[in-house]
Amino acid sequence: MALKEQILNEIKECEKLLIGIGEEWNGIFAGGEDSLYEKLGGLIKDKDYFIVTTLTNGELMKSGLDPKRMVAPCGNVTWRQCSKACTKDIWEPGEIPDDICPHCKEPLTGNTIQAETYIEEGYLPQWNAYTRWLAGTLNKKLAILELGVGFQTPTVIRWPFEKTASVNNKAFLYRIHGSFAQLSEGLQEKAESIPVNSVEFLESI
């Protein structure tokens, strides 16, 4: 069976689907019928899925995919926080029109790991939802798709996904990346390395 058909079949047959989206997707925008996010949504719409992304551009949140089934631990630039972190308040886009902190009058900045002091409270509720979902995947047929995740922040997706694949006897990981598709030792029986740019790979399905 060709690799693309194998992955499509894996998505169809799995009980749970875990997806990681990394830096290869940085220039991909949501919206429009030909959006890659739209295509991904069509592939997974009937599945019990969860998406983890290291991207901070907020495009995943605009994609129409279920926001209750996604988490962005590195933050989201469209959410705003005080650049000096004088408060743990986080504001939605447009909520503070002048982009000035109402508490200390310093400029606001994106609520991301690039901030001088990253306020993590923004993503924690969804992270808790993710860990609860992940706990429910044990001993379930779990397909893991890792799309374009390199080594910028490997502790968020890359290494945890490997661990998830190794501890669940019914899990299988597909690591798709143009430069960093290599697998850790001992994962060969539980994973497939696909050394192709993940954006191009998904576009070709």
Protein Blocks (a to p, Z undefined) as FASTA:
>chain_A
ZZklmmmmmmmmpmbdcddddfklmmpceedjkbmklmmmmmmmmpccddddfbfnlmmm
mnopafklcccfkbpfkbccdfklpafcdcdehklmnopafklopacddddfkbmbacfk
lmmmmmmmmmmmmmmmgopacddddehiafklmmlmmmmmmmmmmmmmkbccddddfklm
cccehilmmcccddbdfklmmmmZZ
